[in-house]
Amino acid sequence: GLDAFVMGLELGLFPIGKTIAYELAVMNNPWVIYAFGFALGFSTILAEPALMAVAMKVSEVSNGNINKNKLRITVAIGGALGIALGCYRLVSGGSLHYYILCGYAVVIVMTYFAPKYIVPIAYDSGGVTTSTVTVPLIAALGLGLAENIPGRDPLIDGFGLMALTALFPSISVMGYGIIAQVILKRKTQ
């Protein structure tokens, strides 16, 4: 099964990804690349079976206090923002490690302010976004863009897109938890 999956990626998905990335790169409009990356990321992450399973379990364990659909949308928005930022990095040529270090600094600070029950969910959200649906599509986009933008390395720049895809859902879920906590405090005052 895994061999057939890899063959399908190599014969079908990666050539399509390269073609789409080439067409995006020759348009000479970076905003189209960012918007496409966001839309692709949002839709693929929302369709992740692992995310659906985690959201259902979180809703069940929290007795419905955490809405599974809101959690899925929050994770998908975070992942999509990470992909859009990764596309920006690919186009602008920024250094990947600065983006990752800044992102994890934000995660560390947010961990302090976020409700304690949301932190493990937020950390797990990054892992479930990089699963069977998202990885092949985002990898194809990243590799295709890196091959079609001069001065980019497919190994570092193309796969670097996945690092940001896994990072930003943690930020969005903790942000959702912080906002929900503030709203709840205002209602009880």
MARKOLGU-496997 format. One record per residue (C-alpha): x, y, z. Coordinates in steps of 0.001 Angstrom, whole numbers, plus 500000, padded with zeros to 6 digits. Layout:
# residues N
XYZ...
This chain:
# residues 189
500000500000500000502753502435500918504635501631497709501521502383495639501030505618497587504606506780496907504299505798493236501072507802493003502826510818494465505740510568492075503658509910488960500636512074489634500789514606492410504332515954492162504115516633488397500807518446488933502316520388491834505295521378489715503029522545486902500841524596489242503900526081490946505433526945487573502240528708486486502113530599489783505769531611489522505498532929485939502453535047486840504894537379488599502293538209491248503374537023494697499939537761496199498431535056494008501018532599495360500221533564498962496468533339498397496796529986496638498993528643499443496480529815502054493494528319500194495285525026499524496443524792503123493055525623504616491190523105502492493669520246502886494068520696506638490302520879507091490041517544505253492709515802507381491290512593508893493680512877511856492372516374512635488783515143512447489568512339514893491375514630517341488611517269517185485931514650517888487905513245520834488606516708522268484913517593522018483987514321523713486527514662526541485576518311527164481863517389527306481234519602524276482865522686525810485347522718522933483414522703519682484948520246517217484131522378514150485551525557515676488686523646516634489079522257513103488595525704511548491040527289514012493676524660513226493061525025509476493405528808509644496657528493511592498095525964509161496980528035506175498646531132507629501817529096508105501706527980504478501062531527503247504011532748505343506110529881503976505196530942500438506215534498501323509539533170502599510004531199499379509334534262497237511318536747499341514206534402500108514286534863503876516165532430506083514002529567507369515582529331510815514623532939511679510984532225510885510998529039512944512809530615515912510424533581515986507431531257515670508544529070518558509269532150520670505625533136520131504537529589521066506552529720524298505086533085525301501553531991524414501995528797526429502347530958529535499134532924528844496937530204527341494518528184529483496309525047530647493705522709529148494273524093525636498104523842525572498367520071524880495623520352522263497515523209520616500785521273520585499088518216519076497405520349516418500699520872514626501208517138514324497783516373512935498098519036510236501071517276508710499408514022507816498214512064504796496242514750502948498274517877503615501872516677503302501801515472499679499975518558498422502011521104500356505268519297499591504394519349495882503656523082496080506837523843498043509089521766495819507496523189492674507890526785493856511476526206494975512346524750491563510723527645489680511917530607491734515552531474490976517989531008493834515829528619495871516857525145496989514082522530496765515502520588499708515678523494502164513111525911500797510620523378499452510425521230502559510714524271504837507097524967503973506091521929506042507864523260509143505727526396509138502622524326508398503191522386511619504088525450513720501203527842513153498272525652514288499767525707517799499713529503517716496151529696516388494734527181518889496398528885521858495186532236520518491681530796520322491997529589523931493229532968525154490413534821523374487812532381524700489183532831528227488995536638527966485416536490526638484401534115529423485913536425532080484024539399530660480739537500530719481195536476534353482068539987535575
